[in-house]
């Protein structure tokens, strides 16, 4: 990643210096677009990776359609690129790219670029039909801090259509959530006031009149809280580092916790994060206190209502590939959900969780595990007794 970022930053400077001299589409391709593909290890000199003027006819609509570049992985086209000249505005040019994309179902990603701006599209709304709006826009004239990590996902050795679709979904959700949050903070309504009042455990009955009286107070509180966060973030110096005694007990949230009765049981930071994610995901379905964690020497398990036989997930983090095992047998639909999330199936009814946050992509499996544990019929013996 450091090497990729270094190459990318050099390319950004190259775009700024050379771009204004790229007055034609062909010059833009040679000077700006192909060098960037080379940084992604999609070498333009390797016809197994990059093919120019690739045929992408839409049967019955338009013949002899050719996309500027098709990127290949494992002998299959996975991404189309439509090129424009450096000085051309990309708006209103996506229709041409959409025809190419829609004509080739195996292609997962499409991009349009003028060398300085890249707009990436996929098919989140309707399968094999390119979305109207890009899920990612990268501007080399003002590169964001997160852009190098985002662009690294398109490297040849990391290119995964399923993972990129998941990334696209996350980007869309982030944009939607950000707009909702901004709207809530700018235009405080009764629903937001009710939410704040409930979280504050206020005792008055939240009638319409009470909520109306609280609204100006919540508005002022929002403004004060934002101001405080901004001032604190800009001016508050970091707290001084205090050296702990060598024999200090392990209590920090970023440290592993050792069981005082059995030192072989170590609750890791990742395991505690798994529990927090489970509680957050199921917060609207059950009381968080119903999700109980139990650590053992072999695995870390999340129990429903503390019942050892009703476990939602067993997490094994001390493996080369950490696993999350579910209580129910996977169907083809469950396996498809795992694939769509860009994750790998493990042995039995398990999923490889490269990091705790990957669990957030498996909401369908988590909810099915909860439904399974709630159903008493799944825990009855033949005589009808609870297992």
N, C-alpha and C positions, 0 to 999 in steps of 0.2 A: 504493500500500500504506500509506504513512503516514496518508493521509486516511481510509482504511478503518479502520485501527487506532484512530484518534482517535474516529471515530464509534462504533466497537464499545465502546470503554472508557466513553464517555458513556452508551451503552445499558446497560452492566453496572451503572453507578451508578443508572440509572433503574429497573432490575429490583430492585435492593436496596431502593430507597426506596418504590417503588410496589407491588411484588409482594405484600406482606402484605395489601394492601387488595383484591386481586383474588380475591374469594371464589367467583366463578362462572366457568364455562368461557368464557362469552361475554365477560366483562370481561377475562379473561386474553388472549383472542384480540385484542381491540381495543387493550389497553394494552401488551401485551408481545410477542405473536407477530407481528402485522402490522408494527409498527415495525422489528422485526429483519429481516423479509423486505424491507422498504424499503431497509435498509442494504445488503442483498445485491443491490440494484437489481432485485429481483423486486417491482415496485410493485404493491401490492394494489389500486390504482386503475386498473390496466391489465389488462383481461380477456384480452389476448393473452399475458400473462405469468402471471397468477394467476387461478384460477377456484375459487370457494368451492362447497362441497357438490357436488363432482364425482362423477358416476355411475361406480361401479366394481363392477358386479355380477359375481358368480362364477356362470356359467351352471349351472343344475341344482342349485345348492346353496342360494344365498340371493339373493333379488331386492331391488331398491331399496336397494342398498348405496351409501352416499355418503361419500367421504372429505372431511374438513374443507377441505383445500386441495390443489389440484394445480398444480404449477409447470410452465410451458410454455417450450420453447425451439424455435424454428423450427416453430411450429404443432403440436408434439408434446408430450404430457405426459412429463416426465422425472423428476419427483420428487413423491411424495405426503407430506402432513403430517397427522398426526392430533393434535388438540389436547386437552389436559386442563386442568383448573383448576390454579391455582398451588399449592394445598395438597395436590393429589393425587399419590400415589406412582405412578411410571410402571411399576413392576414388575407383571407379569401382564396388561398391557394390549396387548402386542405382537401377540397373536393376531388382534385386530380389524384392525390395520394390515396383517398378513400376508395376510389375505383380499383386501384392496384391491390389494396389490402383486401377488399371484399371479394376479389376474384381469386384469391389464393388462401384457402382456409388454414393451411398449415402455418402461415405467418402470424406471429403473436404480437409483434411490435412494429409500428411504422413511425418514421420521423421525417420532418421537413426542416431544412436548414439553409441559411444563407452564409454559413461559415462562422458567423458571430453569435447567432441565436439558434438553439436547437429546441424543437417542440416534439415531444414524444407522445404517441397515441396508442391505445389498445382497444379492446372490445368489451368493456365492462357492462354496458347496457344490453346489448344484443350480441350473441355469439356470432363471430365472423363478420360483424358489421362495425366498422370503425367508429368510435365515439366522435362527437362533434368537437369536443374540447380536449386539449392535451392533459395528461395526468402529470406531466413534468415539463417545465420550461427552464432552460439553462441559458444564461446570457454571458458570453465570454467577455463582454465589455464591462461587466460588473459582477464578477463571479461571487456567489454566496459562499459562506463558510462550509455549508453542508454539501455543496455541489460535487466536490471530489469524491466523497463517499457514495453519493447517488450515482455518479457516472461510472464508478468502479463496478457497479452491478451489471454494466453492459459489456464488460471485458469478455473476450472469447472464452477464457478459462472459467468464468463465473456465470456465463450466460445461461439462464434457465427460464424458459417461457412461463412456467407456473409461478416461480418466485417473483418474476417481474410483474405478473398480473396481481399477485398478492401485494407487492410494493405499490402498484398503481391504485389498488383499493384503499390501502392505508393513506396514500396521498390525498385521494378524493375525500375520505372520511375526515382527515385532518383539516382540509379546507372547509368542509361543511361545519365541523365542530367549532372551528375558529370563528366562522361567521356567526354561528348561534351564540357563542359566548360573548363576542363583541356586541351583538344586538342586545343581549340580556343586560350587559353592563351599561350600555348607552341608553337603552329604553327599558327601565325597570318596570315590569308589569306585576300583576297580582300573583301569578304563578311563581315568579322569582321571589317575591316577598314571602309567600307561603313557605317556599323551600328554605329560605334563610331562617324564618321563625321556627320551623320544625327542627332544623339542625341546632338552633340555639336553645331548644327545650323550653320555649316560653309557655307559660301555663294558660293564658287567656284563650278562650275558644276563638278560633280564627274565622270569625264571620267577615262578611264583606266590609262592614263598617270598620272593624278592627284592622283589617288588611289595608284599607284606605288610609287610616291614621298612621300606620307603620311605613307606608310607602316613601314619604319624604325622608324619614329617618334612615331607611335602607339605602336610598339614593345617596345621602350624605355619607353614609358608612362606606359605600362602594368607592366614592371619590376619595375619601380619606385613606382607605386601604390601598388603593392604587398609588396615591401620592407617597404613602409610607414605604411601599415596596420599591418604588423608583428611587427615592432618596436613600433608602437603606442599601440598595444595590450599588449606588454610585459612590456613597460616602463612608459607609461603615467598614472600618478596617477588619481584617480577619482576626478572630480571637487568638490570643497567644497560645502557642503550643506548650502544653504542660507534660513533662516527662512522667510516665507512670512508674511506680515501683516495679521491680522485676517480678515480684510475687503477687501482683495485683490480680484480682479475679477477672475472668473474661465476661464482660457484661455489655460491651459496645455492640451496637446494632450491626456494625460492619465486621464483626468477628464471629468465628465459629463458637458454638456453645457446647461445652462438654458436660455430659450427665454426671452429676456428683456421685451417683450410686453405681454407675457403670461407665468407666472412661472410654470403653469401646464404642459407645453411642455418642456421636458427634453431630449436632444439628448445625448444618452449614448455612451460610448467608443465602445461597441459592435455594435451599429447602424452605427457609422462612419466606423468601420471596414468592415461591410457588404457592404457599398457603395464602399470602396476601392477595395474589392474583385470583385464586379460586374464590376467595370471599368477595372480592370486587365483582367478579363475573356473575356470581350467584346471588348477589345482594338483593336483586329484585324478585328472586324466587323463594328464598328462605331467609330466616333470621341468621345473621353471620355467626351467632353463637352455636348454631347447629352444625357448623363446619369445624370439626375438631382434628387437630394434628396429633399423630403418634409416631415417635421415632423409634427405630429398632436398629440393631446392628446391620441388618440386611437392606432395609429400605425405609423411606419416609412416607407415611401414608396419611391421606385425608379421609376422615370418617364422617359419615352422616349421623348426627345426633350421638356421637361417641360410641356407636355400636361397631365392634370390631369386624363383624361379618358384612357390614354395609359400608364398604370402602369405595370412595369415588375414584381415587387415583393413588397408585403406588409409584413413588418416584425413586429411581436409583441413579444418583448423581456421581457415584464413585466408579464410573465406567468410562472407557475411552469415548463412547457415544452414550451420554445420559439418556435414560429411558423413562417414559411415563406410561404405566400400564393401567388399563381401564378394566372395570369389573365385568363388563358385558362382552359378548362375542361380536367382533366386527362383521358388519355386512358389507356388501360391495359398495353401498352408498357411503358407509363410514370410510372405507378405503379411498373412495373418490374425494371425500372431504379432506382427507390428509394430503392427497396429491395436489388438490387445488390450493391448499395452504402452503405448498412448496416444502413440505416436510417429508421425512422418510419413515416408512413403516419399520417397526422393530419386530422381534420374535413374538409370537402369540398375539395378544390384543394390546400391543404397545406401539408407541410412537417415539422416534428419536427427537429429544428436545435439546437442541444445541445450546439454548439459553432459556432461562425461566420464562422470558417474555414470549417465547414461541407458543406457549400454552394459550395465549390470547387469540391465536388463529384457529383454535379448535373449539369454539363456542358450541357448535352442534354436538360434539362428542361429550363435552362437559354437561350440557343440559340433559343429554340422554342418560348419562351416568347418574345424575340426580333423580331422574324419573325412575330409573331401574331401582335405586335404593329406596325410593319412597313407596314402591309397589310391594306390599306385604306378600303378594302371591309368589314373588321371586325367592322368598325365604321361608316357605312352608315345607314341612316334610310331608310324606304321604299321609300321615295321620292328622295333619293340619296344625302341628305345633310349630311355633316360630323357631327357625334354625338359630 
